[in-house]
């Protein structure tokens, strides 16, 4: 597999501040990794997104700004976005393959940010395989995976088979994603976006995974297994803050490069959890002080963040 990687982030106006924090982390920890950074706007107010991007995100990116593009989700879908929800987001992640310039792309959500330096070798092996962690099938999406297997006429793997992740960060082959889209559109006689968003039967990553399984040997040629690279506080952490205490120690592992905080966790406003998150951000140099951290934990209507003393935006 040819080397090279792009970054794809599908965002919306409800998580602009987290995108700003993510941009800061990219500048700090991935200054020369991605050939291109694509922000895809999954929102009915793309002009609001674009204004925030120009005023807050671009400065945080620093030199990386020259490699960055913002694309309206309508241009990715090739049609008007009838919905701008989770299903639309999933479709756009796959369709982004048509707009990448590298053979592979890393998909991040707005909630994800880097906490350690990464390089191309973090994501691609010397043999050109994508490095991914694998684990047991996610029971929450098991039915959707079975639906995808039926769609691609592939047998469902036996229990114990290690599956690809169901959440970001997710590494994807652009070429494989393009072939998937072409085959689906030929079969359905409609656009991929219309097909995917018109059904509740699938999730993007398990759909892609089932497609890989439908081509003998493709999964093993494309991916090599690595240790889990991320810690993410999902909705369950908002419902059970004790989970935070169990998850955060995993960040001590040197091979963990990504941290994620779901907006439901921030909206739950459990103060011990928020304090723990602020501690992580300060520990890894993403914020200088508590007030700046609180800015990223508040709604987007809040004032602009305090100015940091250490800035190197210009080049």
Secondary structure, DSSP 4 states (H G I P E B T S, - for coil): ----EEEEEEE-GGGHHHHHHHHHHHHHH-TTS-S-EEEEE-SS-HHHHHHHIIIIIHHHHGGGGGGEEEEEHHHHHTS--S--SHHHHHHHHHHGGGG-SSSEEEEE-TTEEE-S---HHHHB-TTSPEEE-EES--GGGHHHHHHHHHHTT-PPPPTTPPEEPSSSSEEEEHHHHHHHHHHHHHHHTS-HHHHHHT-SS--HHHHHHHHHHTSTTHHHHHEEE----EEEE-HHHHH-THHHHHHHGGGGSTT--EEEE-HHHHHHT-HHHHHHHHHHHHHTTS-SSHHHHHHHTS-TTSPPPPPPS------
